[in-house]
Amino acid sequence: MVNINQMSNTYALVLGISKYDNLKDLPFCKTNGQDIIMLLKSIGYQIPNHYQITEEVNLRDIQQSILNFFADKHISKKDTLIFYYSGQTGLKRRLAVVGMQ
């Protein structure tokens, strides 16, 4: 298997959100996130702890994590990025309100 880290730096932001205040909980999303983290790390992706979000968080924390990930000064134009989200689709509408889609 080719390690894609040999071609460029590789980073990921993984959100696996299972618990919600105003929406139905989705218990499998946390596990999805944890599985993706293990898979991506096994092929060379760098996923610092602050980009591994599989615990209960509020909408503002999610928004800030996404903004921080794409503005990270360690990431360059030649790097490969993955943004993975497992959770309620109602969140998309809320992120769109602040200009994030």
Sequence and secondary structure as in RCSB ss.txt:
>XXXX:A:sequence
MVNINQMSNTYALVLGISKYDNLKDLPFCKTNGQDIIMLLKSIGYQIPNHYQITEEVNLRDIQQSILNFFADKHI
SKKDTLIFYYSGQTGLKRRLAVVGMQ
>XXXX:A:secstr
   GGGTS EEEEEEE    SSS   THHHHHHHHHHHHHHHTT B  GGGEE S   HHHHHHHHHHHHH TT 
 TTSEEEEEEES THHHHHHHHTT  
